[in-house]
Amino acid sequence: MQHSTIIAFDADDTLWHNEPYFEEAQDKFCRLFEGYTSKQDLLQLLLQHQVNNLPLYGFGIKAFVLSMIESGLELTHQQLSGEAIDKIIQIGKDLLQKPVELLPEVESVLQSLHGKYRLVVATKGDLKDQHRKLHDSGIGHYFHHIEVMSDKTELDYEKMLKRLDIQPENFVMIGNSLKSDVLPVLNIGGTGIHIPYQTTWEYERIDFEIQHPKFKALQSITELQQLF
């Protein structure tokens, strides 16, 4: 890798734990409405509202809360009580106050790369929440640039690379989502590195294998030290 290379990291479930908190929040939502239908159906309804709302709300906890409220309204035939809405909002507030727990060896890997390459955070979600988590993580000083993206399409990456003044062939994106962190980057000429997390949001899953010369699949973030 050239030293002009920019290495970008996804944040949630790549640098720190995130999805387990959302799964816990979904369980709380399901308990609120357990008398209406099965847990599987409740989760499917919530996912449907989340996906339908992405063009309007984007990603993040605030969008998640609105989707929970809309799901509750559908389940109760528009008779959702103020008390239930308050409980849903509290689920969201609890999420916004979760501690930031770094994944194993993240900081040691960042230390080894810092100063040799320009490091970037490229993540989706609520702007304020992601900046809060980066601050609380204690690793913000390793990064040259922080990009909280509304989505991770090819166009979104192209806009970011233009702001960073770098060509795709000198850009490496590392993340836990093949759909968001790898495929769009490969399609614009960059390198995509996948590091799986223990669980993946259903929206981020793909049902095919990636065969590409600029794609690398690792099992642990520590393997990056052998690549760079």
N, C-alpha and C positions, 0 to 999 in steps of 0.2 A: 504494500500500500504506500502511496506517495504521502509525503508529509503535508501536502496541500489538501489532503482529504479531510472532509468534514464527517465526523461520526455522530449520528443522531440517535438518541435513545427515546423510545416511548417511555412514559412514566408509570402509569397504573399497571401493575402486574408484570412490569419489567424491572423497574427500580424499587418499587415498594408494593406491598400487598394492597389489593383493592377489591377484587371480585368477591372474596368471602364476606366482606361487609355488605355488599349488595345482596348476596344470597340470604344473609341474616335479615336484612330489611324486607326482602320478599317473603320470608317466612312470617314476619310480623304482619305483613299485609294479608297473607293467607289466613292467619288466625283471626283477623278482624272479620273475615267474610266466610269462615269455614262452614256456616250453616246454609250457604247458598248453592255451592257446587263443590266438586272435588278440587283438591290442591292442584292437580295437573291442569284442570280446566282454568282455574284461577291464574296460574302462571302463564298459560297460553293466552288468556285474555289480556293480561298485563303486557306481555311481549308484543301482542298485536297493536295495542295502543302506543307503546313505545316506538315501534317501527313506523307506524302511521304518522306519528308526531315528529319524527326526525327532521323532515323538511321545514317544519315550523319552529321547533324548539331546539333542535340540535341535540348534543349529547350532554350528560352531566346530571347532577342530583336534582336541580330545579326541574328539569324536564321529566325526570323520573317521578317526582312528586305529583306533577300535573297529570301524568299518565295514570298514577295510582288513583287520583281523584276521579278522573274520567272513567276508569274501570269500575270504581265504586258506584258512580252514578248509573252506569249501565246495569250493574248487578241489581241495584235497588229500584230500577225503573224511575230514575230521577228523584228518588226519595231519600237520598243520602243525608244523614243528620249532621248538624253542626258539630256534634261530639265526635262523630266518625271522621269528619274532615280535620278536626283538630288533632286526632290521633295520627292521621296520615301525615300531616305537617310535622308532627313531632318525630315521626320516623325519618323524615328528611333532615330535620335539625340534628338528630343523633348521628346521621351519616356525615354531616358537615363538621362534626366535632370528633370524629374518630382519630385516634393517634396514628402517626405515620411510622410504619415499621418497615425498615429497609429489608430487602431480600438478602440472603447470605452472600457475602463477598462483593457486594456492589461497590462499596467505597474503596476497597483495595484495588479493584479493577479500574475505577475512575482515577485513582492516584497514579496507576501505572501508565494511563493514556494521557493524563493531563500534562500539557506542555509540549507533547509530541504532535498532537492533533488538535484541531478545533472541535470541541465537544458541544453538542446542542441537545436540548430537550425538545422533542416534537410530539405533542400529545393532544388528545381531544378532551373536552369537558368544559366545566364552568371556569371562566378566567380567574375569578377571585379564589375559588376553591383550589385550583391547581397551583396558583402562586402561594397559597397558604401551605399546601402540602410540601412544596419545594422548600419553602422557608423552614418549616418544622423538621424537614428531613436532615438538615445540616449539610447537604451536599451541593447547594446552589453555587458555591464558589468555584466548582469544577467546570462550570459551563460558560461558554462564550456567548450563547444566545438561548433564549427561552421562547418557544413558539407554541401557543395554545390555539389549536386549529379548530375551526367549526366542523370540519370533516377531514378525511384523509383520502381524497380522490386524487387522480393524476394531476388535475388542475391545481388543487391545493398544494401539492408538493412542488409543482412548477413555480407557483407564486412564491413559495418560501425560498426556493433555490435562487430565484431572481433577487430577492431581498438579501440573501447571503452572498450574492455575486459568485456563484460557483456552478460549474457544469455538472450534469447528472453523473458523468463517468467518475467524478471525484466525490460522490456522495454515497455514504453507507447509512442505511437505516436499520436499527436493531429493535425488535419488539416481539411481543408474545402473540400478536394477531397476524396470521397469514393474509387475511382479507384486507386489513388496514395498513399494516406496517411493511408488508412484503410485496404483494402483487402490484399495487400502483407504482411503487418505486422501480420495480423491474421493468414495468411497461414504459417508463420514461427514460430508461437507460442507466439507472443507478444499481447499486448492490443492496440486496435485501437479506438480512440475517434473522432467522427465527430462533427464539429461545422460548420453549413452551412453558406455560404456567400450569399449575395443578388443576385449574378449571378455567373454562372459557365461556364467556357470554354467548348464548346460542346465535345471536345476530352476527357474531364475528367468525363463525365456523364456515369452512368450505368443505365440499365433498369430493375433492379431487387432489391428486398429488402434483406438486410443482416440479417441473423439469426445466431448469434454466441454468445457463453457465454462470450467472452472477448471483445465484441463490445458494445460501449456505444454511444448513440446519444444525444447530448446536444443542446440547443437552443442558449446559450450564453457562452462566455468564463468565466464569473463569476461563473458559476455552477461548475467549476473545484475546487473552494475553498471548496465545500461540499464533493468532492471525496477524496481530499488529506489532 
